[in-house]
Amino acid sequence: MKPLLTLLAGLAAASVLWAQTPDAEGEVTKVDAAAGRVTLRHSGVKSLDMPPMTMAFRVSDARLLQGVAAGDHVRFAARKLGGNYTVVALVKTP
């Protein structure tokens, strides 16, 4: 039973990591920290079957917006959570 629990814990950890791995690129066009939103001009987002566009996303954690400003290039991960497109990971790129 213990090996099964270890395997299940490992799978759960891997799924959490997958959910937060940046898989799209974009440019920040607006940050609204008070509303917990960021607008991105982005490449396609494969995980959401979304073509390139500019759109506002909610963020899962307001701390993702710290140090991010319009004009920054970023890699990000977005998921559909509670019916809303939500950025779950955001990393500035050079």
N, C-alpha and C positions, 0 to 999 in steps of 0.2 A: 504494500500500500504506500509506503514511504517513497519509493522510486516514482510512482504515479503522481504523487503530490509534487515532487521535485520537478517532474516534467511539466505539469500544469503550471507551476509557478514560473518556469522558464518561458513557456509559451505566452503567458500573460505579460511578462516583462518585455518580450520581443514585440508584442502587439502594441504596447504603450510606446516603445521606441519607434516603431514604424509610423505611428500616428503623429509623431513629432519630428520626423526627418524631413527637412526642407526638400521639396521636389519640384519647385517652380521658381522662376526668376521674374523680377519686376523692378519698377521704379516707383518710389513713394511720391504721390502727387499731393497728398494732404494727410495730416495727422490731427485727429480730434480726440485728444487724451481724455477730456471730460466725458465724452460719450462712449469711449472705449472702441473707437473706430479708426481704421486706416484705409485710405484710398490708394489703390495700386494700379499702375498701367503694367499689365503682366503678360507673359507668354502664356501659352496654353497650360492648364492645370489638369494633367492626366488623371489624377485621382478623383477629380470631379467631372471628368469628361467635358471640360470647359474650354472654349476657344480663347485666343488672345483677346483682351479687352481692357478697359479701365472700369473699375468698380470699387465701391466701398465694402469693406469687410468688417465684421465685429472682430474683436480680439478676445481670446480665451482668458488672457491675463493682462491687465493694464501695464504690467512691468515690461511686456514685449515692446512697448512704445518708447521706453526710456532710451534717449540718445538717438532716436530716429527722427529725421526731418524730411520735408519735401526736397526732392532731388537725389536722395540717397538710393543707391542700387542695393537690392536685397534678394536673398533666397528665402523662400517661405514654404510652409505647409499649411494647407487649408482643408477643412473638413466641413460637412454639413451637420451641424449640431442643433438639435431642437428646431429644425426647419430653417436655420440661418447659416449662411456661409461664414465660417469663422476661421481666422488665422490662429493656428495652434503653435507655430514656431516661426520666428522671424530673425534673420541674421543679416547684418550689413555686409556687403561685399566691396572690395576695392574698385 
